[in-house]
Amino acid sequence: SDVYKRQAQYSAIFEAIVENGEQNLKTGKLVFDLRGEGALPTLKLEKPKDWADERTPVLKFPPVRIGKTQTLPIVLKNDGHVPATINFEVQPHESFKFLGLTNYTFVPKSYQSFNIEFRPKTTGKLEWFVLMNTVHNQYEQSKILVTGEGYAEDIIFEGLPQDREDEIIFGDCIISQEKKIRFNMKNNSKHPVSFAWSTNGLEEFRIIPRVGHLDLGASKQMLIIFKSDKANKLKQVPLQLSLIHISEPTRLLSISYAVFCLKKKKED
């Protein structure tokens, strides 16, 4: 479970007798009970919410493209009445990283987030364990399973606004005025490719160059232009990118590769 509470109750009798005082059992001495409750420091796991089994919480990253980074939090709360200190133990990993302090003291009723960074170096599913224990509480020793998956694409887009991977947000545009956005298209495949863009009949968009080729590992700067002569609202507009892998001089493999979506906010 996310909380291991161990409490103990204590009791005693306090008795005070006045020296050389009255020997009456009822009035010659003071007697009262002492009672108390001891509590160990304890912490509650608020995030992640998923569990691999009854004792192992799991922090699940969505698929992340090689070279990109995503961060997810581990959130803990001190739900007890005494301060509690957490200690994390982590092993080095080429794709996962624990950000920030690995030792932290919580005051009662407080929260704290600890971020995990996932930056895959290879394709495929990856796992990592974060060990944690509450100091001075032998019952709170557990581990969090961290999972992620790295993937690669033949063609990637770089330099898109807001660091998007396959989406351009134009924002507000002025009627009858062009708005231009530049980005790079890189060939990560094992072959040279030729490409062709299609705006699917949308006259508001132009892509320059519309056709071309990319050598292995090469990049090309692209220009996308939006211009509308009337007020409209466009959202999730798909622009189709088709590729041909040039594997041999006499054989071309045609691939319908990807949908490149663009958003534009409503104009005033």
N, C-alpha and C positions, 0 to 999 in steps of 0.2 A: 504494500500500500504506500501512499505518498506520505503518510504520517505514522511514526512509531512513538507513541506516547507511553511513558513509564512514570507513574506517580506512586508515592509511598506516603502512608499516613503514620504519624507518630503521636504518642500520648504519654503523659507522665503526671505525677501528682506532686504538687508543691506544698510543702508543709513547713510552717514556721512556728517555733515554740519559744515563748518568752522565758529566759533563764530566771530561775527563782520566782517565777510568777505563779499564779493560781493554777492548781493542778486539775481544775475542772475540765473534763474532756470536751465539753461544749464551748467553753469560753476561754480556756487557757492556751489555745493554739489556733493558728490560721491554716486552713487546708483548702486548696482548690485545684481543679484539673487543668492541665496544659495540653492543648491539642494543636497539631500543625500538619501541614501537607507539603511534602517535597516534590518538586517538578524538575524534570530534566529539560534542557533546551531542545526544542523540536521545531522542524520546518515542514511546511506543506508545499508540495509541488503543484503549481497552478497551470503551468504549460511545460511540456506538451501534454495533450489530452489523450493521445493514442498510447496503446500498450501492446508490446510484443507478446507478453505473457502476464501472469498475475503479479510478477515482481519486477518487470523490466519495461519502463516507459520508453517510447520511441519517438524521436524527433525526425520527421519525414520531410526531406527537401523534394520539391518537384524536379523534373528533368531540367538540367542546366547545360547550356552549350559550352563546350570547351573554351576556356579563356574568359568566360563571363563569371560574375560573382553574385551570390545571393546570401542573405543573412536571415537567420531565424533565432528567436529568443528562447532561453530557458528562464522561466519565471518562478521564483520562490517567495513564500510568505511566512513570516513568523507569526503563527496563530496562537502562540503561548503567552506566558506572563513574565518570562525572563529573557534576557538577551540570548541570541543563538548565533554561533559562528559556523559558516559553511566552508568546507575545504574541497576544492576540485583537484583531481589528478588526471592528467591527460598525457597521452603518448604522441609524439610528433607524427603528422600525417601530411602527405604531399597535397591533398585536396581539401582537408578540413583544418580549421583553425579556431581555437578558443580565444575570443577577444576580451581584453580587460583583465581584471583581478581574478585570481583563482582562490582568494581567501577574502571573506567579507563577513562583517558582524551586523546582524539585524537587531534593531530595537524591537520590542513587542509591537505587534500589529502592523508591521511595515512590510513592503514589497521590494523586490529588486530583480532586475532583468540581467541575464548574462548571455551575450550574443555568440552564436556559432556561425562562422563563415564557411561557405562551400564554394570552392573554385576548382572545378574538375580539371585534371591534367590529362586524363585518359577517358575513353569511352567505356560504358558499361556501368553496372551497379557497384556501389561502394558502401562500406560500413566502417563505423568508428565507434568507440565506447568512451564515454565521459564518466569517470568514477567520482562519486561525491559522498562525503560523510559529514555529519554534524559533530563538531568538536564537543567532547564530554558527554556524548550520548552513544554508547556502544550499539544501540539498537537501530540507529539510523546510518546505515552504510548500504549504498545502492549504486547502480550504474544506469546510465541512459544510453540506449542504442541510437546512434545517429546514422541515417541512411540517405543516400543520394544517388543520382544517376547522371553521368556525363554523356553527351552526345555531340556528334559533329555533323556539319552540313557541307555539301559540295560548294555551295555559294553562300557567302555571308555578306551582310550589309553593315558598314561601319560609318560612324559619324552621324547617325540619325539623331534628330532632336530628342531631348530628354532621355538619351541613351537607350532608345527602343531598339528591338532586334529586327522587326519586320513591319514597322508601322510608322507613318509620318502624320503628325498632327499639325495642320496648317494654322489653326487658330482663326481669329477674325481676319477677314480679307475685305479690301475695298473694291466695290463694284467697278468693273472695267479696268482694273489695274492688276498687273501681273505680280504674283508672289512667287519667289524662287527659293528652292531649297536644294542644297548640294549634299551628296553623300558618296561614299565609295562602295564599290561592289568588288569582292575578292573571290578568286577561284581557289578553293581548298581541295578540289578533287585531284585525282591522279592523272588527269588528262587535260589538254587544252579544250576549251569549249567555245562555241559560238552561241550568241544569245539574241533573243528578240523580245521586245516588250509589246504588250497590247493593252490599250486603255479601254477595251471592250465598248468602243463606240462613244465614250464620254469625251466630248469636245472640249470640256473645261481643262483637261489635263494634257500636257505634253511632256515626253521624256526624251532627253538628249544625252547620248545617242540612243536611238530606238533599237538599232541592231549593231552588232559588233562581235568581237571575239576576245577571249582572255587566255593568255598562256598559263601554264601550270604555276600557281603561286602568285600570279599577277593581280594587280588591282587597277580599277578604272574609275575615274570620277564621273558620277552621273548628275544630271541636272533635271529636276522635275519642276514644272511650271504650272501654276493654277491661275486661271483667269475666268471670271464669270461676268456676263453683261446683265445679270439680274440677281436679285436676292434669292438665295436658296440655302438649304441645309443638307450637307452630305456627310454620311457617317459610314464607316466600314466599307469604303469603296474598294472593290478588288481590282488590282492591276496584275495581269497575268504575265509571268516570265517563263519563256520556253527556252530550253537549252538543247544543244547538240554536243555530245561528247565526241571529240575528234580522236578516236582511239587508233585508227589506221587511215592512211591516205585514201584508201578505196572503200572504207566502210564507215558510215555515220550512224550513230545511235541517237534517235530522237527521244527526248524526254520532256514531258510537260512537268515543269519543276515545282513552281511555288505560286502561291497567291500573295501579292504584296498589297496590304490593306492601308488605306489612308483615311484620316478623319479630318473633317473641317467643321468648325463651329458655325453656328448660324450668324449671318451677316446682319448688321443693322440697316 
